[in-house]
Amino acid sequence: MNKERFKALVRDFYKQNGRHSLPWRDTCDPYQILVSEVMLQQTQVPRVLKKYAEFLAAFPDVRALAKAPTANVLKIWQGLGYNRRALLLKRAAETITNDFAGVFPRTAAELESLPGIGQSTRGAIMAFAFGVPTVFIETNIRAVFLHCFFKDKTGVRDRDIFPLIEKTLARNDPRGWYYALMDYGVHLKRTLPNPSRKSAHHARQSPFKGSNREIRARIVRFVLEKPRTEREIVAHIGETPHDVQKNIGKLVAEGFMKETDGVFKA
């Protein structure tokens, strides 16, 4: 597929079927975009829509999130999964407040120095908040290029896709172009066998039910209700093939909980 035909295909789809009403697409505030991007990692849009406004109401700016108790952040995050994202988001806010005087960094190097910010989130912030025509890739963008340019190939690496992203990038409107790519990627995944399977980086997500991730989430949720002893936590979790005591220790070490005189609290 040639470049012009490809761009016309993506733009036409977006014009007719794009998700133009998503609330994070009505702002150029880098903090609000950061919150949405972190929430959207491995979480579907309908679930994010329910939490996005609630989170911003509780923590309206980067300083508010930075000074908020971790327990408050985790409580509002419940329902989105992957609690580690909430912890990293708070740490990013703390870094911006302490190291950048509360001014949101704008360069790629500065953004990627923040906790939990990789090339995808960095690129999204640069494009959506600052209008910078930067090259980045995420799961839906990857799906579009795999479908359109690598139809008969498997094991495609991102380094093979990046030059195509750069050649087709709408430098005068990177924000709108990337939104169009993402929405077309969502459409392809819904209507075709997942193009991402052609990627060398594709990995099936393991089931949550019965996993160690579920045990960790249950421990955090239980302790968020009120402080608990180790015995109470173990009794609450019940029979499981996973090591509950080891998980408690890791959650403390990672900053999800604190322990004082044998009592654990978030």
C-alpha positions in Angstrom: 0.0 0.0 0.0 1.5 3.4 -0.9 1.8 6.2 1.6 -1.0 8.4 0.2 -3.5 5.7 0.0 -2.7 4.5 3.5 -3.1 8.0 4.9 -6.4 8.5 3.1 -7.7 5.2 4.4 -6.9 6.0 8.1 -8.2 9.6 7.9 -11.5 8.6 6.2 -12.1 6.0 8.9 -11.4 8.5 11.6 -13.6 11.1 10.1 -16.6 8.8 10.0 -16.0 6.5 12.9 -13.5 8.1 15.3 -14.0 8.3 19.0 -14.1 12.1 19.0 -16.0 12.4 22.3 -13.4 10.9 24.6 -12.8 13.4 27.4 -9.0 13.3 27.3 -9.1 14.3 23.6 -10.7 17.6 24.6 -7.6 18.8 26.5 -3.9 19.6 25.9 -3.1 19.6 29.6 -0.1 17.2 29.8 -1.1 16.1 33.3 -4.6 15.0 32.2 -3.1 13.3 29.2 -0.6 11.5 31.3 -3.4 10.2 33.6 -5.4 9.0 30.7 -2.4 7.3 29.0 -1.4 5.4 32.2 -5.0 4.4 32.8 -5.4 3.1 29.2 -2.4 0.8 29.5 -3.9 -2.7 29.5 -7.4 -1.4 30.4 -10.3 -0.9 28.1 -11.8 2.5 27.4 -15.2 1.9 29.1 -13.5 1.1 32.4 -11.2 4.1 32.1 -14.2 6.4 31.4 -15.7 5.5 34.7 -12.5 6.4 36.6 -10.9 9.3 34.7 -13.2 12.1 35.9 -13.2 10.7 39.5 -9.4 10.6 39.6 -9.1 14.2 38.2 -11.7 15.5 40.6 -9.7 14.0 43.5 -6.2 15.0 42.1 -6.8 17.9 39.7 -3.2 18.7 39.0 0.3 17.2 39.4 1.0 18.9 42.8 -2.3 17.5 44.2 -1.4 14.0 43.1 2.2 14.3 44.4 1.1 15.3 47.9 -1.8 12.8 48.2 -1.5 9.8 50.5 -0.7 6.7 48.6 -3.8 5.0 50.1 -6.1 7.6 48.7 -4.6 7.2 45.2 -4.9 3.4 45.4 -8.5 3.6 46.7 -9.7 5.6 43.7 -7.7 3.4 41.3 -9.6 0.3 42.4 -11.4 -1.2 39.4 -8.7 -0.4 36.9 -6.3 -3.2 37.8 -2.5 -3.2 37.7 -2.1 -1.1 40.9 1.5 -0.6 40.1 0.5 1.9 37.5 -1.1 4.1 40.2 2.0 4.0 42.3 4.2 4.9 39.3 1.8 7.7 38.3 2.1 9.2 41.8 5.9 8.9 41.7 6.0 10.6 38.4 3.9 13.5 39.9 6.3 13.6 42.8 9.3 13.8 40.4 7.7 16.6 38.4 6.9 18.5 41.6 10.3 18.0 43.2 12.7 18.0 40.3 10.9 20.2 37.8 9.4 22.7 40.2 5.9 21.5 39.1 6.5 22.4 35.5 5.7 19.5 33.2 8.8 18.4 31.2 8.6 18.7 27.5 11.6 16.9 26.0 11.8 13.2 25.3 14.7 12.6 27.6 13.0 14.5 30.5 9.8 12.7 30.0 11.4 9.3 29.9 13.3 10.1 33.1 9.9 10.0 35.0 9.0 6.8 36.8 6.9 4.5 34.6 7.2 6.6 31.4 8.4 4.7 28.4 8.6 5.6 24.7 4.8 5.1 24.1 3.6 7.3 27.0 6.4 9.9 26.3 5.4 10.0 22.6 1.7 10.4 23.4 2.3 13.3 25.8 4.6 15.1 23.3 2.0 14.6 20.4 -1.2 15.2 22.3 -0.2 17.8 24.8 2.5 19.7 22.9 1.8 19.0 19.3 5.3 17.7 18.7 5.5 15.4 15.6 7.4 12.7 17.4 7.6 9.0 16.4 6.2 6.4 18.8 4.4 3.2 18.8 1.7 1.5 21.0 -0.5 -1.6 20.5 -3.1 -0.1 18.3 -0.7 1.9 16.1 1.3 -1.3 15.7 -1.8 -3.2 14.6 -2.5 -0.7 11.8 1.0 -0.9 10.3 1.2 -4.7 10.6 -2.2 -5.0 8.8 -1.4 -2.6 6.0 2.3 -3.2 5.4 3.2 -6.7 6.6 0.2 -8.8 5.5 2.2 -11.9 4.7 4.9 -11.6 7.4 5.3 -12.8 11.0 7.8 -12.0 13.7 7.8 -8.3 12.7 9.9 -6.1 15.0 9.1 -2.6 16.0 12.3 -1.4 14.4 10.8 -2.5 11.1 7.7 -0.4 11.7 9.3 2.8 13.0 10.5 4.0 9.6 7.0 3.7 8.2 5.5 5.7 11.2 8.0 8.4 10.5 7.3 8.5 6.7 3.6 8.7 7.2 3.5 11.0 10.2 1.3 14.1 9.8 3.8 16.7 11.0 1.3 19.5 10.9 -1.2 17.6 13.0 0.4 14.7 14.9 -2.3 14.8 17.6 -5.2 14.1 15.1 -3.1 11.6 13.1 -2.2 9.5 16.1 -5.8 9.5 17.3 -6.9 8.3 13.9 -4.3 5.5 13.8 -5.3 4.4 17.3 -9.0 4.3 16.4 -8.4 2.4 13.2 -6.2 -0.1 15.1 -9.1 -0.7 17.6 -11.4 -1.2 14.6 -9.1 -3.8 13.0 -8.7 -5.8 16.3 -12.5 -5.9 16.6 -13.2 -7.0 13.0 -10.2 -9.1 12.0 -8.0 -11.7 13.6 -5.7 -9.6 15.7 -2.9 -8.2 13.5 -0.7 -7.9 16.5 0.0 -11.6 16.4 2.3 -10.8 13.5 4.5 -8.8 15.9 7.7 -10.3 17.4 6.7 -8.5 20.6 3.2 -9.9 20.9 2.5 -11.9 24.0 -0.8 -13.3 25.2 -1.9 -11.9 28.6 -2.1 -14.6 31.3 -5.5 -15.0 33.0 -6.1 -12.8 36.0 -8.3 -15.3 37.9 -6.2 -17.5 40.1 -3.0 -15.7 39.3 -0.5 -14.1 41.7 -1.6 -10.7 40.4 -5.0 -11.5 41.7 -3.6 -12.4 45.2 -1.6 -9.1 45.3 -4.7 -7.1 44.3 -6.8 -8.8 46.9 -4.2 -8.1 49.6 -4.1 -4.4 48.7 -7.8 -4.1 48.5 -8.2 -5.8 51.9 -5.6 -3.5 53.6 -7.1 -0.4 52.0 -10.3 -1.1 54.0 -8.4 -0.8 57.3 -5.1 -1.9 58.9 -4.6 -5.6 59.1 -2.2 -8.1 60.7 -0.5 -10.7 58.7 -2.7 -13.4 60.2 -5.8 -11.5 59.1 -4.5 -11.1 55.6 -3.6 -14.8 55.3 -7.0 -15.9 56.7 -8.7 -13.5 54.2 -6.9 -14.9 51.2 -7.5 -18.5 52.2 -6.2 -21.5 50.3 -4.0 -20.5 47.4 -0.9 -22.0 45.6 0.8 -18.6 45.9 3.0 -17.5 48.8 0.9 -14.9 50.7 3.6 -14.0 53.2 6.1 -13.4 50.4 3.6 -11.3 48.6 3.0 -9.2 51.7 6.8 -8.6 52.0 7.0 -7.6 48.3 4.1 -5.2 48.5 5.7 -3.5 51.5 9.1 -3.3 49.7 7.4 -1.8 46.6 5.6 0.9 48.5 2.0 -0.4 48.3 1.8 -0.9 52.1 3.6 0.0 55.3 4.2 -2.2 58.4 4.2 -0.9 61.9 4.4 -3.3 64.9 3.1 -6.2 62.9 0.2 -4.2 61.4 0.0 -3.5 57.7 -1.8 -0.4 56.2 -1.8 1.2 52.8 
